[in-house]
Amino acid sequence: MKNPFGSRSKIVALSLLILAMIIIMYNAPSDIKYWIASSITFVSLVLINYEYFILYNKTKNK
């Protein structure tokens, strides 16, 4: 955990991206809404879990 702000900034960027997609979804048709919502939540969850997995392995090895 040399740089805790690196992972935090990535999570903040992901949350801002999710907020932007939510704003876009309110103006989109319903089919596009469900597709964007499912894809964005899936990608953000995968990225956050991947980030914590890397951090956990780095701290476990040391």
Backbone bond lengths (Angstrom), bond angles and torsions (degrees), N, CA, C in turn:
res aa  C-N    CA-C-N  psi(-1)  N-CA   C-N-CA  omega(-1)  CA-C   N-CA-C  phi
1 M - - - 1.467 - - 1.529 109.81 -
2 K 1.320 117.72 55.50 1.459 120.07 178.82 1.523 110.65 -70.06
3 N 1.309 117.51 -40.41 1.467 121.07 -175.68 1.529 109.39 -125.26
4 P 1.329 118.68 86.04 1.466 119.48 -179.03 1.522 112.44 -70.54
5 F 1.344 117.25 -21.92 1.455 118.56 -177.98 1.526 112.09 -76.70
6 G 1.333 117.86 -16.95 1.449 119.34 178.41 1.520 111.92 -66.44
7 S 1.339 116.30 -47.04 1.453 119.13 179.65 1.526 110.88 -71.11
8 R 1.341 116.44 -33.73 1.459 118.67 178.76 1.510 111.30 -65.24
9 S 1.318 117.42 -40.00 1.457 119.52 -179.69 1.529 110.71 -66.70
10 K 1.335 116.68 -34.50 1.469 118.77 177.18 1.529 110.35 -66.46
11 I 1.332 116.81 -39.93 1.464 119.45 -179.53 1.530 110.01 -68.80
12 V 1.341 116.82 -38.11 1.467 119.53 176.94 1.522 110.41 -64.24
13 A 1.331 116.76 -39.84 1.468 119.90 178.50 1.524 110.75 -64.50
14 L 1.338 116.58 -39.18 1.462 119.54 177.95 1.520 110.73 -65.18
15 S 1.326 117.66 -40.96 1.464 119.32 -179.81 1.525 110.88 -66.28
16 L 1.327 116.63 -37.40 1.465 119.07 176.52 1.521 110.73 -66.19
17 L 1.337 116.81 -37.88 1.461 119.91 176.59 1.523 111.09 -63.37
18 I 1.348 116.41 -40.03 1.460 120.04 178.21 1.521 110.45 -64.93
19 L 1.341 117.17 -40.28 1.469 119.71 178.10 1.528 110.89 -63.58
20 A 1.336 116.86 -40.06 1.462 119.80 178.43 1.522 111.01 -64.45
21 M 1.332 116.82 -40.35 1.457 119.59 179.00 1.527 111.29 -67.81
22 I 1.348 117.10 -34.36 1.467 119.27 176.53 1.526 110.18 -64.20
23 I 1.350 116.09 -41.34 1.472 119.09 178.43 1.521 110.25 -63.84
24 I 1.338 116.88 -39.17 1.471 120.09 178.45 1.533 110.14 -67.07
25 M 1.338 116.73 -36.31 1.467 119.89 -175.94 1.525 111.99 -64.94
26 Y 1.339 117.48 -30.99 1.466 118.40 -178.67 1.513 111.61 -67.39
27 N 1.343 117.90 -22.77 1.459 121.14 -179.44 1.528 112.69 -98.96
28 A 1.342 117.52 -2.71 1.457 120.29 -174.47 1.532 110.36 -97.46
29 P 1.341 117.64 160.28 1.469 121.08 172.56 1.524 111.22 -64.71
30 S 1.323 116.07 165.28 1.470 120.21 -169.67 1.530 112.12 -66.07
31 D 1.331 118.35 -39.69 1.471 119.80 -179.46 1.524 110.97 -62.13
32 I 1.321 115.93 -44.75 1.461 119.69 179.52 1.525 109.86 -67.04
33 K 1.334 117.24 -33.87 1.463 120.52 178.41 1.525 111.00 -58.21
34 Y 1.328 116.80 -51.43 1.464 119.85 -176.94 1.530 110.96 -66.15
35 W 1.331 117.54 -36.45 1.461 119.49 -179.56 1.519 110.66 -67.71
36 I 1.338 117.02 -45.31 1.468 120.42 -179.50 1.523 110.20 -65.44
37 A 1.329 117.55 -42.01 1.462 120.03 -177.39 1.523 110.80 -63.51
38 S 1.336 116.55 -46.24 1.466 119.08 -178.31 1.523 111.61 -66.66
39 S 1.331 117.38 -41.95 1.465 119.17 -177.57 1.530 111.07 -69.19
40 I 1.330 117.55 -40.76 1.466 119.75 -177.39 1.522 110.63 -69.46
41 T 1.328 118.36 -41.14 1.463 119.14 178.90 1.525 110.44 -66.17
42 F 1.332 117.24 -39.16 1.461 120.07 179.44 1.522 111.16 -64.19
43 V 1.334 117.12 -47.14 1.459 120.95 -177.96 1.524 110.72 -65.21
44 S 1.335 117.31 -41.84 1.467 119.13 -178.33 1.519 111.02 -67.51
45 L 1.341 117.46 -40.49 1.464 119.10 178.58 1.525 110.93 -65.17
46 V 1.332 117.33 -40.15 1.460 119.85 179.36 1.524 110.81 -64.37
47 L 1.343 116.89 -43.00 1.464 119.78 -178.61 1.525 111.34 -66.25
48 I 1.335 117.24 -41.84 1.466 119.40 -178.74 1.529 109.79 -67.83
49 N 1.329 118.00 -42.18 1.458 119.98 178.60 1.523 111.34 -65.79
50 Y 1.336 117.12 -36.25 1.468 121.12 177.77 1.523 110.45 -65.47
51 E 1.337 116.36 -41.03 1.462 120.69 179.39 1.523 110.96 -62.88
52 Y 1.332 117.03 -46.78 1.462 119.39 -179.51 1.525 111.46 -69.17
53 F 1.316 117.42 -30.59 1.463 120.59 177.57 1.525 110.32 -65.53
54 I 1.334 117.05 -42.51 1.464 120.28 177.84 1.524 110.43 -64.73
55 L 1.338 116.90 -44.30 1.467 119.72 -179.39 1.521 110.32 -63.99
56 Y 1.332 116.99 -38.57 1.462 119.85 -179.09 1.526 110.80 -66.52
57 N 1.326 117.34 -40.64 1.467 119.68 179.33 1.521 111.27 -68.31
58 K 1.341 117.57 -36.40 1.463 119.61 178.66 1.528 110.80 -65.89
59 T 1.336 117.22 -41.04 1.465 119.11 -178.55 1.525 110.44 -75.53
60 K 1.330 118.08 -29.42 1.469 120.37 -178.62 1.522 111.24 -71.72
61 N 1.335 117.50 -36.34 1.460 120.02 -178.00 1.527 112.79 -71.88
62 K 1.336 117.71 -27.23 1.472 120.43 -177.59 1.506 112.95 -88.77
